[in-house]
Amino acid sequence: MTPVDAILSILAERDAGKSICPSEAAKRLAPEDWRPLLGRVREAGKRLADEGKIIVTKKGKPVDPHTVKGVIRYR
């Protein structure tokens, strides 16, 4: 499973309009040692947002995934 697969599969399991934390996707890939994968998940999230497949949010509002800092979510 790739980071893209993890993001999309978790979102598919959620109700429409619900969001996930990038760490959830990293934990899906490696439950015991997920922190090193967080950078790859965030990069995958940027690509998915660029393709229009997900929306990256911060405090519930859409943000530019290439410039945002801090805690984000995928919807």
PDB file of N, CA, C and O in Angstrom:
ATOM      1  N   MET A   1       0.848  -1.183   0.000  1.00  0.00           N
ATOM      2  CA  MET A   1       0.000   0.000   0.000  1.00  0.00           C
ATOM      3  C   MET A   1       0.890   1.241   0.000  1.00  0.00           C
ATOM      4  O   MET A   1       1.891   1.299   0.713  1.00  0.00           O
ATOM      5  N   THR A   2       0.518   2.215  -0.795  1.00  0.00           N
ATOM      6  CA  THR A   2       1.256   3.471  -0.873  1.00  0.00           C
ATOM      7  C   THR A   2       0.589   4.528   0.000  1.00  0.00           C
ATOM      8  O   THR A   2      -0.541   4.331   0.446  1.00  0.00           O
ATOM      9  N   PRO A   3       1.268   5.648   0.251  1.00  0.00           N
ATOM     10  CA  PRO A   3       0.611   6.726   0.992  1.00  0.00           C
ATOM     11  C   PRO A   3      -0.681   7.206   0.313  1.00  0.00           C
ATOM     12  O   PRO A   3      -1.666   7.497   0.992  1.00  0.00           O
ATOM     13  N   VAL A   4      -0.677   7.287  -1.010  1.00  0.00           N
ATOM     14  CA  VAL A   4      -1.883   7.685  -1.744  1.00  0.00           C
ATOM     15  C   VAL A   4      -3.007   6.694  -1.473  1.00  0.00           C
ATOM     16  O   VAL A   4      -4.134   7.092  -1.177  1.00  0.00           O
ATOM     17  N   ASP A   5      -2.702   5.403  -1.573  1.00  0.00           N
ATOM     18  CA  ASP A   5      -3.702   4.368  -1.303  1.00  0.00           C
ATOM     19  C   ASP A   5      -4.255   4.487   0.115  1.00  0.00           C
ATOM     20  O   ASP A   5      -5.460   4.360   0.333  1.00  0.00           O
ATOM     21  N   ALA A   6      -3.368   4.730   1.072  1.00  0.00           N
ATOM     22  CA  ALA A   6      -3.797   4.830   2.465  1.00  0.00           C
ATOM     23  C   ALA A   6      -4.743   6.007   2.665  1.00  0.00           C
ATOM     24  O   ALA A   6      -5.779   5.866   3.314  1.00  0.00           O
ATOM     25  N   ILE A   7      -4.394   7.165   2.112  1.00  0.00           N
ATOM     26  CA  ILE A   7      -5.245   8.354   2.247  1.00  0.00           C
ATOM     27  C   ILE A   7      -6.618   8.083   1.635  1.00  0.00           C
ATOM     28  O   ILE A   7      -7.647   8.296   2.276  1.00  0.00           O
ATOM     29  N   LEU A   8      -6.619   7.615   0.396  1.00  0.00           N
ATOM     30  CA  LEU A   8      -7.886   7.419  -0.308  1.00  0.00           C
ATOM     31  C   LEU A   8      -8.741   6.321   0.321  1.00  0.00           C
ATOM     32  O   LEU A   8      -9.966   6.434   0.352  1.00  0.00           O
ATOM     33  N   SER A   9      -8.113   5.269   0.816  1.00  0.00           N
ATOM     34  CA  SER A   9      -8.903   4.186   1.410  1.00  0.00           C
ATOM     35  C   SER A   9      -9.551   4.619   2.728  1.00  0.00           C
ATOM     36  O   SER A   9     -10.696   4.261   3.003  1.00  0.00           O
ATOM     37  N   ILE A  10      -8.830   5.379   3.532  1.00  0.00           N
ATOM     38  CA  ILE A  10      -9.418   5.845   4.792  1.00  0.00           C
ATOM     39  C   ILE A  10     -10.554   6.828   4.508  1.00  0.00           C
ATOM     40  O   ILE A  10     -11.607   6.760   5.143  1.00  0.00           O
ATOM     41  N   LEU A  11     -10.345   7.738   3.561  1.00  0.00           N
ATOM     42  CA  LEU A  11     -11.410   8.685   3.218  1.00  0.00           C
ATOM     43  C   LEU A  11     -12.640   7.959   2.678  1.00  0.00           C
ATOM     44  O   LEU A  11     -13.769   8.369   2.948  1.00  0.00           O
ATOM     45  N   ALA A  12     -12.432   6.897   1.927  1.00  0.00           N
ATOM     46  CA  ALA A  12     -13.556   6.131   1.374  1.00  0.00           C
ATOM     47  C   ALA A  12     -14.374   5.459   2.476  1.00  0.00           C
ATOM     48  O   ALA A  12     -15.569   5.217   2.310  1.00  0.00           O
ATOM     49  N   GLU A  13     -13.729   5.163   3.592  1.00  0.00           N
ATOM     50  CA  GLU A  13     -14.405   4.519   4.719  1.00  0.00           C
ATOM     51  C   GLU A  13     -15.217   5.513   5.553  1.00  0.00           C
ATOM     52  O   GLU A  13     -16.087   5.110   6.325  1.00  0.00           O
ATOM     53  N   ARG A  14     -14.938   6.793   5.403  1.00  0.00           N
ATOM     54  CA  ARG A  14     -15.606   7.836   6.185  1.00  0.00           C
ATOM     55  C   ARG A  14     -16.872   8.316   5.489  1.00  0.00           C
ATOM     56  O   ARG A  14     -17.042   8.147   4.282  1.00  0.00           O
ATOM     57  N   ASP A  15     -17.742   8.909   6.269  1.00  0.00           N
ATOM     58  CA  ASP A  15     -18.932   9.537   5.704  1.00  0.00           C
ATOM     59  C   ASP A  15     -18.506  10.728   4.847  1.00  0.00           C
ATOM     60  O   ASP A  15     -17.453  11.324   5.077  1.00  0.00           O
ATOM     61  N   ALA A  16     -19.323  11.062   3.868  1.00  0.00           N
ATOM     62  CA  ALA A  16     -19.040  12.199   2.988  1.00  0.00           C
ATOM     63  C   ALA A  16     -18.850  13.467   3.816  1.00  0.00           C
ATOM     64  O   ALA A  16     -19.603  13.732   4.753  1.00  0.00           O
ATOM     65  N   GLY A  17     -17.838  14.239   3.454  1.00  0.00           N
ATOM     66  CA  GLY A  17     -17.569  15.492   4.146  1.00  0.00           C
ATOM     67  C   GLY A  17     -16.707  15.367   5.382  1.00  0.00           C
ATOM     68  O   GLY A  17     -16.278  16.381   5.932  1.00  0.00           O
ATOM     69  N   LYS A  18     -16.440  14.151   5.836  1.00  0.00           N
ATOM     70  CA  LYS A  18     -15.584  13.953   7.008  1.00  0.00           C
ATOM     71  C   LYS A  18     -14.121  14.014   6.576  1.00  0.00           C
ATOM     72  O   LYS A  18     -13.796  13.793   5.409  1.00  0.00           O
ATOM     73  N   SER A  19     -13.257  14.314   7.522  1.00  0.00           N
ATOM     74  CA  SER A  19     -11.840  14.463   7.199  1.00  0.00           C
ATOM     75  C   SER A  19     -10.993  13.496   8.020  1.00  0.00           C
ATOM     76  O   SER A  19     -11.458  12.877   8.977  1.00  0.00           O
ATOM     77  N   ILE A  20      -9.735  13.392   7.608  1.00  0.00           N
ATOM     78  CA  ILE A  20      -8.771  12.553   8.326  1.00  0.00           C
ATOM     79  C   ILE A  20      -7.497  13.347   8.571  1.00  0.00           C
ATOM     80  O   ILE A  20      -7.219  14.333   7.889  1.00  0.00           O
ATOM     81  N   CYS A  21      -6.746  12.905   9.539  1.00  0.00           N
ATOM     82  CA  CYS A  21      -5.435  13.469   9.827  1.00  0.00           C
ATOM     83  C   CYS A  21      -4.400  12.684   9.024  1.00  0.00           C
ATOM     84  O   CYS A  21      -4.525  11.466   8.895  1.00  0.00           O
ATOM     85  N   PRO A  22      -3.382  13.352   8.482  1.00  0.00           N
ATOM     86  CA  PRO A  22      -2.339  12.618   7.769  1.00  0.00           C
ATOM     87  C   PRO A  22      -1.723  11.478   8.594  1.00  0.00           C
ATOM     88  O   PRO A  22      -1.292  10.468   8.037  1.00  0.00           O
ATOM     89  N   SER A  23      -1.686  11.643   9.903  1.00  0.00           N
ATOM     90  CA  SER A  23      -1.106  10.589  10.743  1.00  0.00           C
ATOM     91  C   SER A  23      -1.913   9.297  10.667  1.00  0.00           C
ATOM     92  O   SER A  23      -1.356   8.214  10.848  1.00  0.00           O
ATOM     93  N   GLU A  24      -3.219   9.393  10.400  1.00  0.00           N
ATOM     94  CA  GLU A  24      -4.035   8.181  10.266  1.00  0.00           C
ATOM     95  C   GLU A  24      -3.552   7.352   9.075  1.00  0.00           C
ATOM     96  O   GLU A  24      -3.497   6.125   9.150  1.00  0.00           O
ATOM     97  N   ALA A  25      -3.205   8.024   7.982  1.00  0.00           N
ATOM     98  CA  ALA A  25      -2.703   7.309   6.811  1.00  0.00           C
ATOM     99  C   ALA A  25      -1.337   6.699   7.105  1.00  0.00           C
ATOM    100  O   ALA A  25      -1.066   5.564   6.714  1.00  0.00           O
ATOM    101  N   ALA A  26      -0.480   7.444   7.789  1.00  0.00           N
ATOM    102  CA  ALA A  26       0.838   6.907   8.148  1.00  0.00           C
ATOM    103  C   ALA A  26       0.692   5.688   9.049  1.00  0.00           C
ATOM    104  O   ALA A  26       1.426   4.711   8.903  1.00  0.00           O
ATOM    105  N   LYS A  27      -0.259   5.745   9.982  1.00  0.00           N
ATOM    106  CA  LYS A  27      -0.487   4.608  10.880  1.00  0.00           C
ATOM    107  C   LYS A  27      -1.053   3.404  10.136  1.00  0.00           C
ATOM    108  O   LYS A  27      -0.810   2.263  10.530  1.00  0.00           O
ATOM    109  N   ARG A  28      -1.797   3.644   9.075  1.00  0.00           N
ATOM    110  CA  ARG A  28      -2.318   2.536   8.265  1.00  0.00           C
ATOM    111  C   ARG A  28      -1.145   1.820   7.581  1.00  0.00           C
ATOM    112  O   ARG A  28      -1.177   0.603   7.400  1.00  0.00           O
ATOM    113  N   LEU A  29      -0.122   2.578   7.208  1.00  0.00           N
ATOM    114  CA  LEU A  29       1.041   1.996   6.526  1.00  0.00           C
ATOM    115  C   LEU A  29       1.974   1.266   7.489  1.00  0.00           C
ATOM    116  O   LEU A  29       2.514   0.212   7.155  1.00  0.00           O
ATOM    117  N   ALA A  30       2.160   1.819   8.668  1.00  0.00           N
ATOM    118  CA  ALA A  30       3.095   1.235   9.648  1.00  0.00           C
ATOM    119  C   ALA A  30       2.610   1.575  11.050  1.00  0.00           C
ATOM    120  O   ALA A  30       3.051   2.565  11.634  1.00  0.00           O
ATOM    121  N   PRO A  31       1.709   0.768  11.595  1.00  0.00           N
ATOM    122  CA  PRO A  31       1.110   1.087  12.894  1.00  0.00           C
ATOM    123  C   PRO A  31       2.113   1.301  14.035  1.00  0.00           C
ATOM    124  O   PRO A  31       1.873   2.122  14.920  1.00  0.00           O
ATOM    125  N   GLU A  32       3.196   0.594  14.020  1.00  0.00           N
ATOM    126  CA  GLU A  32       4.156   0.681  15.122  1.00  0.00           C
ATOM    127  C   GLU A  32       5.222   1.756  14.916  1.00  0.00           C
ATOM    128  O   GLU A  32       5.777   2.268  15.888  1.00  0.00           O
ATOM    129  N   ASP A  33       5.512   2.101  13.667  1.00  0.00           N
ATOM    130  CA  ASP A  33       6.599   3.048  13.375  1.00  0.00           C
ATOM    131  C   ASP A  33       6.158   4.000  12.268  1.00  0.00           C
ATOM    132  O   ASP A  33       6.767   4.046  11.199  1.00  0.00           O
ATOM    133  N   TRP A  34       5.092   4.760  12.532  1.00  0.00           N
ATOM    134  CA  TRP A  34       4.466   5.587  11.509  1.00  0.00           C
ATOM    135  C   TRP A  34       5.085   6.959  11.344  1.00  0.00           C
ATOM    136  O   TRP A  34       4.980   7.545  10.267  1.00  0.00           O
ATOM    137  N   ARG A  35       5.721   7.486  12.360  1.00  0.00           N
ATOM    138  CA  ARG A  35       6.239   8.863  12.288  1.00  0.00           C
ATOM    139  C   ARG A  35       7.205   9.106  11.121  1.00  0.00           C
ATOM    140  O   ARG A  35       7.123  10.162  10.493  1.00  0.00           O
ATOM    141  N   PRO A  36       8.108   8.185  10.808  1.00  0.00           N
ATOM    142  CA  PRO A  36       8.997   8.434   9.664  1.00  0.00           C
ATOM    143  C   PRO A  36       8.264   8.527   8.319  1.00  0.00           C
ATOM    144  O   PRO A  36       8.816   9.050   7.351  1.00  0.00           O
ATOM    145  N   LEU A  37       7.042   8.030   8.256  1.00  0.00           N
ATOM    146  CA  LEU A  37       6.281   8.051   7.009  1.00  0.00           C
ATOM    147  C   LEU A  37       5.435   9.307   6.835  1.00  0.00           C
ATOM    148  O   LEU A  37       4.858   9.520   5.769  1.00  0.00           O
ATOM    149  N   LEU A  38       5.358  10.125   7.854  1.00  0.00           N
ATOM    150  CA  LEU A  38       4.478  11.288   7.799  1.00  0.00           C
ATOM    151  C   LEU A  38       4.844  12.250   6.668  1.00  0.00           C
ATOM    152  O   LEU A  38       3.951  12.810   6.032  1.00  0.00           O
ATOM    153  N   GLY A  39       6.104  12.447   6.412  1.00  0.00           N
ATOM    154  CA  GLY A  39       6.530  13.320   5.309  1.00  0.00           C
ATOM    155  C   GLY A  39       6.060  12.804   3.962  1.00  0.00           C
ATOM    156  O   GLY A  39       5.607  13.578   3.119  1.00  0.00           O
ATOM    157  N   ARG A  40       6.165  11.494   3.758  1.00  0.00           N
ATOM    158  CA  ARG A  40       5.705  10.896   2.497  1.00  0.00           C
ATOM    159  C   ARG A  40       4.195  11.018   2.353  1.00  0.00           C
ATOM    160  O   ARG A  40       3.688  11.247   1.255  1.00  0.00           O
ATOM    161  N   VAL A  41       3.478  10.868   3.458  1.00  0.00           N
ATOM    162  CA  VAL A  41       2.014  11.006   3.422  1.00  0.00           C
ATOM    163  C   VAL A  41       1.644  12.441   3.070  1.00  0.00           C
ATOM    164  O   VAL A  41       0.745  12.663   2.258  1.00  0.00           O
ATOM    165  N   ARG A  42       2.312  13.406   3.660  1.00  0.00           N
ATOM    166  CA  ARG A  42       2.004  14.809   3.362  1.00  0.00           C
ATOM    167  C   ARG A  42       2.316  15.145   1.904  1.00  0.00           C
ATOM    168  O   ARG A  42       1.576  15.901   1.275  1.00  0.00           O
ATOM    169  N   GLU A  43       3.385  14.602   1.366  1.00  0.00           N
ATOM    170  CA  GLU A  43       3.698  14.803  -0.060  1.00  0.00           C
ATOM    171  C   GLU A  43       2.615  14.191  -0.936  1.00  0.00           C
ATOM    172  O   GLU A  43       2.198  14.790  -1.927  1.00  0.00           O
ATOM    173  N   ALA A  44       2.160  12.997  -0.570  1.00  0.00           N
ATOM    174  CA  ALA A  44       1.075  12.352  -1.318  1.00  0.00           C
ATOM    175  C   ALA A  44      -0.195  13.190  -1.235  1.00  0.00           C
ATOM    176  O   ALA A  44      -0.931  13.298  -2.216  1.00  0.00           O
ATOM    177  N   GLY A  45      -0.456  13.780  -0.078  1.00  0.00           N
ATOM    178  CA  GLY A  45      -1.617  14.647   0.083  1.00  0.00           C
ATOM    179  C   GLY A  45      -1.548  15.861  -0.828  1.00  0.00           C
ATOM    180  O   GLY A  45      -2.564  16.277  -1.385  1.00  0.00           O
ATOM    181  N   LYS A  46      -0.362  16.433  -0.986  1.00  0.00           N
ATOM    182  CA  LYS A  46      -0.189  17.566  -1.909  1.00  0.00           C
ATOM    183  C   LYS A  46      -0.523  17.154  -3.337  1.00  0.00           C
ATOM    184  O   LYS A  46      -1.223  17.870  -4.052  1.00  0.00           O
ATOM    185  N   ARG A  47      -0.017  15.998  -3.744  1.00  0.00           N
ATOM    186  CA  ARG A  47      -0.297  15.526  -5.115  1.00  0.00           C
ATOM    187  C   ARG A  47      -1.779  15.285  -5.325  1.00  0.00           C
ATOM    188  O   ARG A  47      -2.331  15.669  -6.356  1.00  0.00           O
ATOM    189  N   LEU A  48      -2.430  14.652  -4.356  1.00  0.00           N
ATOM    190  CA  LEU A  48      -3.864  14.390  -4.470  1.00  0.00           C
ATOM    191  C   LEU A  48      -4.658  15.702  -4.524  1.00  0.00           C
ATOM    192  O   LEU A  48      -5.637  15.804  -5.265  1.00  0.00           O
ATOM    193  N   ALA A  49      -4.244  16.690  -3.751  1.00  0.00           N
ATOM    194  CA  ALA A  49      -4.920  17.992  -3.772  1.00  0.00           C
ATOM    195  C   ALA A  49      -4.704  18.664  -5.131  1.00  0.00           C
ATOM    196  O   ALA A  49      -5.635  19.245  -5.688  1.00  0.00           O
ATOM    197  N   ASP A  50      -3.488  18.587  -5.662  1.00  0.00           N
ATOM    198  CA  ASP A  50      -3.203  19.171  -6.974  1.00  0.00           C
ATOM    199  C   ASP A  50      -4.059  18.528  -8.062  1.00  0.00           C
ATOM    200  O   ASP A  50      -4.442  19.188  -9.028  1.00  0.00           O
ATOM    201  N   GLU A  51      -4.355  17.241  -7.904  1.00  0.00           N
ATOM    202  CA  GLU A  51      -5.169  16.505  -8.877  1.00  0.00           C
ATOM    203  C   GLU A  51      -6.667  16.707  -8.636  1.00  0.00           C
ATOM    204  O   GLU A  51      -7.489  16.213  -9.407  1.00  0.00           O
ATOM    205  N   GLY A  52      -7.021  17.425  -7.579  1.00  0.00           N
ATOM    206  CA  GLY A  52      -8.420  17.676  -7.266  1.00  0.00           C
ATOM    207  C   GLY A  52      -9.135  16.504  -6.620  1.00  0.00           C
ATOM    208  O   GLY A  52     -10.365  16.471  -6.586  1.00  0.00           O
ATOM    209  N   LYS A  53      -8.382  15.544  -6.109  1.00  0.00           N
ATOM    210  CA  LYS A  53      -8.987  14.353  -5.504  1.00  0.00           C
ATOM    211  C   LYS A  53      -9.320  14.527  -4.022  1.00  0.00           C
ATOM    212  O   LYS A  53     -10.213  13.858  -3.502  1.00  0.00           O
ATOM    213  N   ILE A  54      -8.604  15.424  -3.345  1.00  0.00           N
ATOM    214  CA  ILE A  54      -8.882  15.720  -1.944  1.00  0.00           C
ATOM    215  C   ILE A  54      -8.770  17.225  -1.730  1.00  0.00           C
ATOM    216  O   ILE A  54      -8.272  17.958  -2.585  1.00  0.00           O
ATOM    217  N   ILE A  55      -9.245  17.665  -0.571  1.00  0.00           N
ATOM    218  CA  ILE A  55      -9.083  19.050  -0.145  1.00  0.00           C
ATOM    219  C   ILE A  55      -8.273  19.018   1.143  1.00  0.00           C
ATOM    220  O   ILE A  55      -8.562  18.236   2.048  1.00  0.00           O
ATOM    221  N   VAL A  56      -7.257  19.875   1.220  1.00  0.00           N
ATOM    222  CA  VAL A  56      -6.461  19.999   2.434  1.00  0.00           C
ATOM    223  C   VAL A  56      -7.055  21.151   3.238  1.00  0.00           C
ATOM    224  O   VAL A  56      -7.275  22.240   2.707  1.00  0.00           O
ATOM    225  N   THR A  57      -7.310  20.904   4.517  1.00  0.00           N
ATOM    226  CA  THR A  57      -7.915  21.929   5.360  1.00  0.00           C
ATOM    227  C   THR A  57      -7.086  22.186   6.611  1.00  0.00           C
ATOM    228  O   THR A  57      -6.304  21.348   7.060  1.00  0.00           O
ATOM    229  N   LYS A  58      -7.291  23.376   7.148  1.00  0.00           N
ATOM    230  CA  LYS A  58      -6.726  23.745   8.443  1.00  0.00           C
ATOM    231  C   LYS A  58      -7.826  24.487   9.173  1.00  0.00           C
ATOM    232  O   LYS A  58      -8.357  25.474   8.665  1.00  0.00           O
ATOM    233  N   LYS A  59      -8.169  24.021  10.356  1.00  0.00           N
ATOM    234  CA  LYS A  59      -9.278  24.580  11.134  1.00  0.00           C
ATOM    235  C   LYS A  59     -10.558  24.613  10.300  1.00  0.00           C
ATOM    236  O   LYS A  59     -11.346  25.554  10.389  1.00  0.00           O
ATOM    237  N   GLY A  60     -10.754  23.568   9.485  1.00  0.00           N
ATOM    238  CA  GLY A  60     -11.979  23.412   8.727  1.00  0.00           C
ATOM    239  C   GLY A  60     -12.066  24.202   7.430  1.00  0.00           C
ATOM    240  O   GLY A  60     -13.053  24.091   6.704  1.00  0.00           O
ATOM    241  N   LYS A  61     -11.041  25.001   7.130  1.00  0.00           N
ATOM    242  CA  LYS A  61     -11.060  25.818   5.917  1.00  0.00           C
ATOM    243  C   LYS A  61     -10.024  25.316   4.914  1.00  0.00           C
ATOM    244  O   LYS A  61      -8.918  24.945   5.307  1.00  0.00           O
ATOM    245  N   PRO A  62     -10.366  25.300   3.623  1.00  0.00           N
ATOM    246  CA  PRO A  62      -9.396  24.866   2.609  1.00  0.00           C
ATOM    247  C   PRO A  62      -8.149  25.749   2.626  1.00  0.00           C
ATOM    248  O   PRO A  62      -8.228  26.966   2.799  1.00  0.00           O
ATOM    249  N   VAL A  63      -7.000  25.106   2.443  1.00  0.00           N
ATOM    250  CA  VAL A  63      -5.716  25.816   2.423  1.00  0.00           C
ATOM    251  C   VAL A  63      -4.867  25.294   1.267  1.00  0.00           C
ATOM    252  O   VAL A  63      -5.139  24.232   0.707  1.00  0.00           O
ATOM    253  N   ASP A  64      -3.843  26.056   0.925  1.00  0.00           N
ATOM    254  CA  ASP A  64      -2.881  25.636  -0.094  1.00  0.00           C
ATOM    255  C   ASP A  64      -1.946  24.612   0.546  1.00  0.00           C
ATOM    256  O   ASP A  64      -1.215  24.946   1.478  1.00  0.00           O
ATOM    257  N   PRO A  65      -1.958  23.374   0.061  1.00  0.00           N
ATOM    258  CA  PRO A  65      -1.123  22.345   0.692  1.00  0.00           C
ATOM    259  C   PRO A  65       0.369  22.593   0.546  1.00  0.00           C
ATOM    260  O   PRO A  65       1.170  21.989   1.259  1.00  0.00           O
ATOM    261  N   HIS A  66       0.754  23.478  -0.372  1.00  0.00           N
ATOM    262  CA  HIS A  66       2.177  23.734  -0.591  1.00  0.00           C
ATOM    263  C   HIS A  66       2.740  24.815   0.326  1.00  0.00           C
ATOM    264  O   HIS A  66       3.958  24.941   0.460  1.00  0.00           O
ATOM    265  N   THR A  67       1.864  25.597   0.958  1.00  0.00           N
ATOM    266  CA  THR A  67       2.354  26.674   1.816  1.00  0.00           C
ATOM    267  C   THR A  67       1.903  26.555   3.267  1.00  0.00           C
ATOM    268  O   THR A  67       2.449  27.233   4.137  1.00  0.00           O
ATOM    269  N   VAL A  68       0.921  25.711   3.541  1.00  0.00           N
ATOM    270  CA  VAL A  68       0.393  25.595   4.894  1.00  0.00           C
ATOM    271  C   VAL A  68       1.425  24.984   5.838  1.00  0.00           C
ATOM    272  O   VAL A  68       2.215  24.120   5.456  1.00  0.00           O
ATOM    273  N   LYS A  69       1.394  25.451   7.057  1.00  0.00           N
ATOM    274  CA  LYS A  69       2.259  24.917   8.118  1.00  0.00           C
ATOM    275  C   LYS A  69       1.355  24.416   9.234  1.00  0.00           C
ATOM    276  O   LYS A  69       0.232  24.892   9.399  1.00  0.00           O
ATOM    277  N   GLY A  70       1.845  23.472   9.981  1.00  0.00           N
ATOM    278  CA  GLY A  70       1.111  23.015  11.152  1.00  0.00           C
ATOM    279  C   GLY A  70       0.126  21.899  10.869  1.00  0.00           C
ATOM    280  O   GLY A  70       0.275  21.141   9.910  1.00  0.00           O
ATOM    281  N   VAL A  71      -0.881  21.813  11.720  1.00  0.00           N
ATOM    282  CA  VAL A  71      -1.847  20.726  11.700  1.00  0.00           C
ATOM    283  C   VAL A  71      -2.806  20.904  10.525  1.00  0.00           C
ATOM    284  O   VAL A  71      -3.425  21.956  10.362  1.00  0.00           O
ATOM    285  N   ILE A  72      -2.915  19.853   9.712  1.00  0.00           N
ATOM    286  CA  ILE A  72      -3.831  19.860   8.564  1.00  0.00           C
ATOM    287  C   ILE A  72      -4.684  18.603   8.586  1.00  0.00           C
ATOM    288  O   ILE A  72      -4.408  17.654   9.319  1.00  0.00           O
ATOM    289  N   ARG A  73      -5.729  18.620   7.762  1.00  0.00           N
ATOM    290  CA  ARG A  73      -6.580  17.449   7.595  1.00  0.00           C
ATOM    291  C   ARG A  73      -6.891  17.298   6.120  1.00  0.00           C
ATOM    292  O   ARG A  73      -6.789  18.250   5.347  1.00  0.00           O
ATOM    293  N   TYR A  74      -7.271  16.089   5.742  1.00  0.00           N
ATOM    294  CA  TYR A  74      -7.653  15.799   4.354  1.00  0.00           C
ATOM    295  C   TYR A  74      -9.139  15.477   4.310  1.00  0.00           C
ATOM    296  O   TYR A  74      -9.667  14.762   5.161  1.00  0.00           O
ATOM    297  N   ARG A  75      -9.802  16.028   3.287  1.00  0.00           N
ATOM    298  CA  ARG A  75     -11.221  15.782   3.109  1.00  0.00           C
ATOM    299  C   ARG A  75     -11.489  15.470   1.646  1.00  0.00           C
ATOM    300  O   ARG A  75     -12.634  15.227   1.266  1.00  0.00           O
TER     301      ARG A  75
END
